[in-house]
Amino acid sequence: AMNYSDTLTSQLAVVTGASSGIGAEFARQLAARGVNLILVARSTEKLEELAATLRARHGVTVTSLTLDLARPDSSETLARTLDEQGAVVDILINNAGFASHGDLAEADPGHMASQVQLNVGTLVGNTTRLLPGMIERGRGTVINVASTAGFQAVPHMAVYSATKAFVLSFTRSLWGETRGTGVTVLGICPGATDTPFFDVAG
Ligand SMILES: NC(=O)c1ccc[n+]([C@@H]2O[C@H](COP(=O)([O-])OP(=O)(O)OC[C@H]3O[C@@H](n4cnc5c(N)ncnc54)[C@H](OP(=O)(O)O)[C@@H]3O)[C@@H](O)[C@H]2O)c1
């Protein structure tokens, strides 16, 4: 029987939203299994600090990339940067996301657009750009972070719950498309988890 940890050693994972919360925990758990990492978020210092800790603790290669993933061109920038570094991505963790609490009638349109772009647009862009290589190599994993909020409409979080419903539907469809390719597509639906998420959401 193969040890799951052994199969992951020396693979490369990209983790979005790795500077905090669930993404940082993904990074810690993957590093502990010998996975090399590219950590992506806006907070350079937090990324650098986590990268240094994981290098020292686990001897893995960790680089950080400061990128605002709410920008419509960000998945293109990410893919170009990966190409320039000759990075072959085995594992993509689409985790970066945020919520905002309140009625849509009082919401800032730009903030709502950013939420859709980050939670949905960039997640689709990253997946669309990295999946072909995985399929070609017959190996890879995409993990999309949805939410229990994706299973139902949530008044006062209308945009957020709709983005997570999208992530859930998109991920289930991709699971079907990738059957038999050697690529694994997973969606995770956390319930309320104690991270800075709720400070951001207000
Ligand atoms: N906490 C929960 O109860 C819960 C439940 C279900 C699902 N989730 C989902 O889990 C994922 C992670 O959330 P979390 O709870 O770990 O929250 P968190 O601690 O606030 O982490 C969010 C991460 O996303 C990054 N991020 C936010 N805006 C970004 C942007 N414009 N560009 C790049 N990175 C950005 C943040 O980094 P920077 O600020 O440094 O950019 C941070 O690393 C989200 O998709 C969230 O919807 C959370």
The ligand as an ORCA input file, in Angstrom:
! r2SCAN-3c Opt
* xyz 0 1
  N     -13.969     31.030      7.539
  C     -15.097     30.447      7.197
  O     -16.035     30.286      8.002
  C     -15.284     29.926      5.803
  C     -16.352     29.037      5.567
  C     -16.522     28.542      4.281
  C     -15.666     28.922      3.259
  N     -14.653     29.783      3.509
  C     -13.799     30.151      2.382
  O     -12.469     29.798      2.686
  C     -11.588     30.607      1.908
  C     -10.515     31.180      2.826
  O     -11.128     31.986      3.806
  P     -10.581     32.110      5.298
  O     -11.696     31.755      6.214
  O      -9.290     31.432      5.443
  O     -10.448     33.719      5.376
  P      -9.183     34.664      5.604
  O      -8.421     34.215      6.789
  O      -9.738     36.044      5.547
  O      -8.278     34.381      4.320
  C      -8.575     34.871      3.050
  C      -7.344     34.729      2.177
  O      -7.662     35.218      0.848
  C      -6.716     36.185      0.500
  N      -7.287     37.237     -0.334
  C      -8.358     38.027     -0.059
  N      -8.527     38.939     -1.027
  C      -7.526     38.709     -1.926
  C      -7.152     39.342     -3.149
  N      -7.818     40.393     -3.646
  N      -6.055     38.882     -3.808
  C      -5.353     37.838     -3.307
  N      -5.669     37.197     -2.173
  C      -6.747     37.644     -1.496
  C      -6.224     36.787      1.807
  O      -4.916     37.313      1.656
  P      -4.537     38.878      1.556
  O      -5.501     39.651      2.396
  O      -3.134     38.895      2.015
  O      -4.648     39.199      0.090
  C      -6.187     35.549      2.696
  O      -4.982     34.866      2.507
  C     -12.466     31.672      1.227
  O     -12.705     31.296     -0.113
  C     -13.747     31.618      2.038
  O     -14.853     32.029      1.287
  C     -14.436     30.294      4.761
*
